[in-house]
Amino acid sequence: MRYFPFHRKFKIYQYKEIESYMAREYKPIREYGGWGIRYVIGGIAYNVYGNKGVQLILKNKKKVLVGTQKPEEFYQAIVKANSKSAT
């Protein structure tokens, strides 16, 4: 993923680093202090607008939230890509 223009390079999360993931609604101000790239204890959020996203929980217990207005589609894309990488 890349949060342009703040990231020049893509940040890659390998499947082997991910323990679980889920589509969810969140409270941007309460949970992350607003929108943008937000660092919180135990994780990071990349969100621009709205209150929906996909949460990755990494094996090191850190959480990564990626905001999107189509969380179910994003979640299904991860599931599909993960099943292809397993074969």
C-alpha positions as CSV (number, residue, x, y, z in Angstrom):
1,M,0.0,0.0,0.0
2,R,1.0,3.6,-0.5
3,Y,-0.5,6.7,1.0
4,F,0.5,9.2,-1.7
5,P,2.1,11.8,-1.5
6,F,3.4,10.9,2.0
7,H,4.9,7.6,1.0
8,R,7.3,7.4,-2.0
9,K,7.6,3.7,-1.8
10,F,4.9,1.0,-1.2
11,K,4.6,-0.5,2.3
12,I,4.3,-4.2,1.8
13,Y,2.7,-6.5,4.4
14,Q,3.5,-10.1,3.5
15,Y,0.8,-12.7,4.1
16,K,3.2,-14.6,6.4
17,E,3.2,-11.4,8.6
18,I,-0.6,-11.3,8.9
19,E,-2.3,-13.2,11.6
20,S,-5.9,-12.1,10.7
21,Y,-7.9,-9.4,8.9
22,M,-11.4,-8.2,8.9
23,A,-13.7,-5.5,7.4
24,R,-15.0,-3.2,10.1
25,E,-16.4,0.2,11.0
26,Y,-14.3,2.3,13.3
27,K,-14.5,5.7,15.1
28,P,-11.8,7.9,13.5
29,I,-11.7,10.6,16.1
30,R,-12.1,8.3,19.2
31,E,-9.8,5.5,18.0
32,Y,-7.2,7.4,16.0
33,G,-7.5,11.1,16.7
34,G,-8.8,11.9,13.3
35,W,-8.0,11.1,9.7
36,G,-4.7,10.8,7.8
37,I,-1.7,8.6,8.8
38,R,-2.3,8.1,12.5
39,Y,0.0,6.3,14.9
40,V,-1.5,4.9,18.0
41,I,-0.2,2.5,20.7
42,G,0.0,-0.9,19.1
43,G,-0.7,0.2,15.5
44,I,-1.3,2.6,12.7
45,A,-4.2,3.8,10.6
46,Y,-4.3,5.1,7.1
47,N,-7.6,6.8,6.6
48,V,-8.8,9.8,4.5
49,Y,-12.6,9.8,4.8
50,G,-15.4,7.9,6.5
51,N,-15.5,5.3,9.1
52,K,-15.0,2.0,7.2
53,G,-11.9,0.0,6.6
54,V,-10.0,-3.3,6.8
55,Q,-8.0,-4.1,9.9
56,L,-4.9,-6.2,9.6
57,I,-3.6,-7.8,12.8
58,L,0.0,-8.8,12.4
59,K,1.7,-11.7,14.0
60,N,3.7,-9.2,16.1
61,K,0.3,-8.1,17.5
62,K,0.4,-4.6,15.8
63,K,-2.7,-3.5,14.1
64,V,-2.9,-1.7,10.7
65,L,-6.2,-0.1,9.7
66,V,-6.7,0.8,6.0
67,G,-9.7,3.1,5.5
68,T,-11.9,2.5,2.5
69,Q,-15.4,3.1,1.5
70,K,-15.6,-0.4,0.0
71,P,-14.3,-2.5,2.9
72,E,-16.1,-5.7,1.8
73,E,-14.6,-5.5,-1.7
74,F,-11.1,-4.8,-0.2
75,Y,-11.5,-7.7,2.2
76,Q,-12.6,-10.1,-0.6
77,A,-9.6,-9.0,-2.7
78,I,-7.3,-9.9,0.2
79,V,-9.0,-13.3,0.6
80,K,-8.7,-14.0,-3.1
81,A,-5.1,-13.0,-3.2
82,N,-4.3,-15.0,-0.1
83,S,-5.9,-18.1,-1.6
84,K,-3.8,-17.7,-4.7
85,S,-0.6,-17.3,-2.7
86,A,-1.4,-20.5,-0.8
87,T,-1.5,-22.6,-4.0
